Amino acid sequence: MYSYEYPRPAVTVDALVFRVINQSVHILLIQRGHEPFKGMWACPGGFIDMEETPEQAVVRELHEETGLTGIKLFQFHTYGGVHRDPRHRTIAIAYTGLLNDDSSKVQGGDDATDAKWFDIKNLPLLAFDHNLIVDDGIAFAKSKGWFN
């Protein structure tokens, strides 16, 4: 196995799933079960496994942490702030999608202790740089005409 002499960043994926109910826009968040930011809310997501693509990773992480499947996700931005993760250098690829079935049940799983829908007008302080990612995701979704 070849060993690269320079440090390499870790790569993660984040899923921003929106739904619209009675003119109100919600986003799905998970409550973190581990440090860093244990107990805080965040976008579902996690590290890309060595044998999967980012697209496969975001689908897997969304399912593991919330139970949701079958949502069409669109890559909308990459986040590479040097200090965005206190553990190490981490680059995140963000995806977003719109859930049309408001009867879908969500439940925290894997390393998420809870999963819950939040009105985008009343969001908690989020872990990492997820407040920025959510703001950008909302702007992206509006630009696609998913909601106003």
Protein Blocks (a to p, Z undefined) as FASTA:
>chain_A
ZZdfbdcddddddddddddeehiacddddddfbdehihiacdedddddfkbcfklmmmmm
mmmmnopahiacddfbdcfbfklpfkbccdddddddddfblkbccddehjbfbdcdddfk
lccddehjllmmmmmmmmmmmmnopaZZ
